[in-house]
Amino acid sequence: MPFSTDASAIASTALLVSAMVGGLLVVTRKHHQIYTADPFEGAQKLHSESTPRVGGVAIYLGVLAAYAVASGLHLRVAPLLAVLLLAGLPAWLLGLAEDITKKVRPRWRMLATMASGLLASLMTGLSLRQVGVPGLDAALQWAPVALLFTAFAVAGVANAVNLIDGMNGLASGFSCVAFGALVAVAHCEGDITLMRYCMVLCAASLGFMLLNWPRGKLFLGDSGSYFLGFALAWACVQMTQRNPSVATFSMLLICIHPIFEAIFSMWRRAIRGQSPAHADRLHLHSLLLRRVVRNPASRFNVALRTLSGAQKWDFSHGSDWVSNAAAGLLVACMSLPAALASYLTHENSTTAVIACMGFVVGYVTIYARLVRFRWFSPLRFLFERPEQQVMQSRGMRRG
């Protein structure tokens, strides 16, 4: 069977099953919402009606169906998908338990994602042995250190993807972009098996996204964000280990958006004296929603009104789901430059590092602009307390 037919078969299976299961969860929500509904109280809640938050079930079953087809066609990608499904169970199950009970502590979910990374390494014999950092590379030559480092890295990406899951289409849109970039890199390296693996994950993410964006009929939930984050991190590990010419920092670049969002969130909470796990509405996507998309005076909405010629033709006058979906897609598209840079630099560690630094500077610059209401030095901004930034901004606005 031609390659294109094989790839289409497994990818379309993942997409269709993910979308069908998601649709079924939406249609039957009245029968299970007592267990699966996402509460709309809390610092990070933006929806106004009860919505199922078990989209991870749709994604997992979509990948499982793709594995069944790949196994039936005797494709080499089947073992890779089998490892993903088995090793990903701890992260997926603990996430699903949180989606249903809302009582699983963050530390247990973190340990579950680490367990998934550790299981994947033990099942395949693959682990991060070289990352391009002197000293660390020497330590990674010792197998126990490599295993623990790999498990920690995988868990970090999984939890970072969970962190950005705050708007319609954001986490799933980012996942589609990230897996799409990995498809391009794998194709360039001639790794057809890994390319098919990433196509399946991209298709499963897209199938869920059809229910999540734009109206938010189904949420990803912890089960979905942890599983997609684990699948993405493990794909990056496999890429560097199966293809030695691929720079580790180019894989970091693919995941840089959620990773830096997590690091930056912990940093700004630490300098405020808060717990790193403290929930708030100061993430970049939350600020973008309030100060750009829902702000009628923002240059974004002014430009929309100017282009359309209608006084109220902007997102600030739309329904909540309209502005939510617009902000989610805008932030997800922030990953496109990083994905393109990853493809262009995937065999050059130095340029990949420079691209990572460029993304970090750009992120902090945009964040500072949203908080200070003017362009501000990103380096200076990093070491100012958030309360001072907000108070100064309010003072400027009153003036």
N, C-alpha and C positions, 0 to 999 in steps of 0.2 A: 504494500500500500504506500503511495507517495507520502513524503514527509508532510506536505501541506494538508493532506487529508487527515493524517494522524493528529496533527496539531489542532486542526479545526474541530475534530471529533471530541477531544478531551476538553478543549477550551470552551466550546459551545455547551458541552454537558455541564461543566462547572457553572457557567453563567445561567443556563436555564434552570437547573436544579436550585441554585441559590435564590434566583428570582421567584420560582414557584413556591419554595418553602417559605420565603419571606412573605409572599402574598397570602399564603395560607395562614401564617401567624397573624397577619393584619386582619383578615376576614373573620377569624375565629377569636379575636382578642377579648370579646365579652365573656368567653368561657374560661379564659386563663388569666385575665388581667389582675385578679386578686393576688396572683403570684408574680406575674411578669411585668406589670405596669411600672413605669418609671415615675416616681413622685415628682410633682412640679414645685416642691419647696426646696430651698437651698440656694447657696451663694452662686452656684454655677448653672442653675436651671433657667432655661430660656423659653420653654414651651408652656402652653396654658391648658393642655388637656392630657389625660392619661394615655400613654403610648407604650407599647411593648418594647422592652429593652433587651430582647434576646435575639438580636440579629446574628449573633455569633453561631446560633444553631443553623441558620440558613447557610452561612459561609462554610462551616465545618461539613455539613452534609453535601454541599456543592463540591468540595474537594474530595470527599469520600466517593461520590458518584464518578468523578473524573478518574479516581484511582481504579474503580471497578472497570471502567472502559479501557484504561491503559493496561490493566492486568489482562483483560480479555484479548487485547490486541498484541500482548507480549511486548510492550514498549519498554525501553530501558528506564523511562521516567517512573515507572510503577514502584520500584524499590525506594526511590527518593520520596515519593508521596506517602509510601507506607511508613517510612521513618518520621515524616512530618506529622502524620495522623497519630501515631503511637506516642512519640516523644512529646507532642503538643498536648496530650491529654491532661497532664497536671495543670498547665496554665489554663486550658479551656474549661476544665471541670471546676476549678476553684473560682474562675471568673463567672461561670454559670451559677455557682452556688451563691456568689455575691449578688448577681442579677436577681435571683429569686428571693433570697433571705434578707439581703441588705445588711448582713451581720458578720461577714468575713473580714477579719482585720487586715490592714494593708501589709503587715509583715508576712502573713501567711500567703498572701497573693504574690508578694515578691519572692518568697521562697519557692512557690510553685513554678514561677517562670524560670527561676534558676535551675530547678529540678528538670524542667523541660530541656534547657540548654545542656545540662549535664548528661541527660539520657541520650540526646541526639549525638553528642560527642562519643559516648561509650558505644552506641549502636553502630556508628560509622567509622570510628577511629580518627575522625577529623577534629582538629582543634586549632586555635590560633597559635602558631609557633613563631610568627614574625609579623610585626606591625610597623616596622620602620622607625622605632624609637630605640636609640642606643641604651644599653643597660636592661631595659625591659625585654628586648629580644633575647638577650643572654639568659634571663630568668625563665623565659618561655620555653627554653630548650628542655627544661625539667618537666616531665609529663604532668605531675600533679598541679604545678603552677599553671600550665597551659589549660588544663581542664577547668580549674577554678576561674581563671581569667575569662575563658570562653563562656562559661555559665553566667558570670557576672555581666559580661558584655551583652549577651543575649537577653538577660533579664532587664538590663538597662534600656534597651531598645523597646522591648515589649511594654514596659511601664511608661516610657516616653510617648509611645503611640496612644496609650490609654489617656495620657494627660491632655493631648490635643483633641480628644474626642468630645468636643463641646458644641458643635454646630452641624447643621445639616450638610452632609457632603464633605466635611473637612477631613476626618480620619480616613474615610473610604476613598475620597478623591486623592489624598496624599498617597495612599497605598497603591492606587492605580498608576500614579505617576512614578512611584518608586519601582514597582515591579516592571513597568514599561521600560524604565531605564536599564534595569537588569537584563531584560530581554534583549535590548540593543547591545549591551556589553557582551553577553553570552554569545550572541550571533557573531559579533566581531571576533571573538576568541574561537569560534567554531565549536562551542560547547552546546550542541543541539539538545542534549538531555536536560541540562539545567535551564536552557531557554524554554523548553516545554513546561518545566516545573513552574517557572515564573509566569508563563502565560496562563496556567491554570489558576494561580493565585490572583492574577490581575482580573481574570474573567469572573472569579467568585466574588471579588470585591465589587466589580461593576454590577453584578447581579443584585447584590444587596443594595448598592447605591441607587438603583432604580426605585426602591421603596423608601429610601432615606432622603433623597434629594429630588425635588425641592421641598416637598410638603412635610417631610419628617414623619411618615406613617409608621416607621419602624426604626428603632435605635440600635446601634451596634452593641452596646452593653460591654461589660468587662470581658465577657467570654469572647466576643468578637475582636475587641481591640487587643487583648493579650495574645490571642491566637494569630492575628495578622502581624502583630509586632514580632512574635516569635518566628513566624514563617519568614518575615523579611530579614530579620537578623541572621537566621540560619542560612538563608539564601546567600547573604553576603559572606558568611564564613565559608560556605562551599565554593563560592566564586574564587576567593583568594587561594584556597587549598587545592582546588582542581585545576586552576590556571595560575601558575606562579608568576606570570608576567603582569597580573593585575595588581595594582597598588592598593594596599589596605586603606589608605586615606581616601581613595576614590570611592570605596564602599562606605566609608564614614560620611562622605559628602552626600551620598544618596539619602542617608538617614539624618542629616545634620539638622533639619528643621525640628523634628520632635526632640532630638537629643539636646540641642541647645535650649529649646523652650524649657525642658526639664531642669537643666543646669541653671539657667537664668532665673527660673522661678524659685529654686532653692536658695540662690544667692540673694535675691531681693527680699525673700522672707527672713533669711538669716540676719541681714543688716537691719531689719526692722525688729528683730528679736522674737520672731514667730517660729512655730514649728514648720519644718519643710513640708509636712503633710497638710498644713492649714489650707482650707479651700477658700478661694477668693475669686473676684471677677476682674483681676488685673492682668490676665493673660493677654497676649497680643491680639488674639482673635476677639476677645471680649471688648478691648479698647477700640478696635477697628469698627466693631458693630455699633458701639455707642457714640463714638466721636466722629465717625466718617459716614457710615451707611445710614444711621438713623438721625443724623444731624442735618437739618435742612440747610444750614449755613455752610456746610463743608464744601470745599472746592469740587469734590466728587459730584455731589448733588447739584451744585450750581452749573457744572459743566453739562450734566445730563439735561437739566432744564433748558440750557442754552441750545444744545444740539437738537432737542426735540421740539423746542418752540412752545412747550406747554408749561404753565406755571407750576402745576403739581406733578409733573412727570418726573419723579425721582423716587428713590427708595425710602425716603423719610416719610412719605405719605402712604406707603403700602402697608399691607398686613404684616404681622409679626413673622409669619413664615416666609414672606418675600424677602425681608431684610435679613433674616437668619440665613436663608439659602444663598443670598448674594454675598454676605460676609464669609460664609463657609467656603464658597467657591473661590472667592478672591484670595483667601489665605492659603487654600490648597494649591492655587496656582503659583504661590511664592516658591514652591518646591521645583517648579519647572526649570529655572536657571541653574539650580544646583544639580538637577538630574542631567541637564545638557552638559554642564561642566564635568560631571562625573564620567560621562561617555567620552568627552574629548580628552580627559586627563587620566583615563583608567590604566595607562601603562607608564605614567610619569608621576612618581611620588611627590616630587618637589612642587610641580604645578598643582597637584591635588591639594597639598597643604595650603598653598597660597589661596586657592579657591575656597577652602574651608574658612580661612581667616577672613576672606572677603565677605562670605555669607554672614559671619558673626558680626563684623563691623556694620554691615547693612542692616541686620536685624536690630542691633542696639540703637542705631541711628533712627530707624523708623519708630521704634518704641519710645525713644526720647522725644521725638517730634510729637507723638500722640499725647505724651504726658505733659510736656512743657509748652505745647502749642507754638513752638518755633524750633528751628534747627539748632541743635545743641551738640557739643562735643561728646561722642560716645564714650570716650575714656573717662572723662570727668563724670559723666552720668552714672557710670558703673559704681562709683564710690560715694554717691550721695544717697542719703536715706530717702526712701520713697515718700515718706510723709513730707519732707522738705520740698520734694519735687512738686507734689500735689498742691501744697500750700502756696508755693511761689507761683504756680500756674494760676491758681484761683485769684491771687493778688493781682497778677497781670491782667486777668480778664476783667476784674472789677475796675482797675485803672483805665 
